[in-house]
Amino acid sequence: MNNNKLIALINKAIPEAQAVCISQWDNSEEGSGIWFKGSEEYTKEGQHVFSYYAEGDMMHPKIERLLAKYDYYVSPYDTGTVMAYK
């Protein structure tokens, strides 16, 4: 699974996540990670996309499952900014 295809799957499942290539965050190499621009948003179910202070999984469960399925891991930059890398 390439980065752009996973981004499309995430945004289809949870549009509020606003997942984009990390190059939009730091001008890094295209395809090297995912930035969740909507990390502090709430989904239509009322859950956070990302919660730094959550016990257990910090990411929304649907996103967490997609990331795990394609061997990506979550890497918080700070309490309101989160990335995912392979």
N, C-alpha and C positions, 0 to 999 in steps of 0.2 A: 504494500500500500504506500503510495507516495504521499507526501505532505498535503498537496492540493486536494487530492481525493478525500483524505481524512478530514480536512477542513470543511469540505462540502458536506460530508456525512454529519459532522458535528453541528454545522449551521442548519441542516435540515431537521435534525432531532431537537435542537435547542437554539432557535434563531437569536435569542437574547444573548447568547454567549459571544456573538460577533467575532468568531474565530478568524484569524488572518495569519498570513505568514509572518514570522517574527521579524523579517526584514523591514516591515512597517514600523516596528518599535525601535530597532537599533541599526538599521541599514546593513545588517549582516548578510551573509550569503543566502540567496533564495533557497528555501527548502530545508533550512537547518533547524527549524522549530516552529511552534505555534504560539501566538500571543492571543489571549482572550481579552479583547477590547471591552467586552461587556461583563467582565468578571464580577463587578459589584451589582449587576442587575438582578432582578427577580424574574423567575420564569412565570408562565401563566398559571402554574400550579402553586405559586407562592414561595418557591424555594430559591435560595441564592444559587447563582451559577457557580460561585466560589465563596467559601467562608473560611478564612484563615483560622478562626477560633473554633471551628467545628471539632467535635470529638469524632474520631474515625476519619472517613473520607472527607476531604475538603471540597472536592468537586461534586457537582450535581451527579447523581448516580448514573444517568444515561451517558454523560460525558466520560465518567470514570470507566464504564464498561467498554466504550469505544476505544479509549486510550489503552486500556489493558489488552484488549483484543489484538491491537496492532503494535504492542510492545513499546508504547510511549509511557513516559513518567511525568508527573506533575512537579514543577519547580517554582514555588512562589518567589517572586522578586522582592515583594514587600507585602504588607497586609491587604493591599487592594489590587495587586498586579500579579498575574500568574501566567506562566509559560508551560509548554509541554515539549518534551524532547524525546527522540528515539534512542 
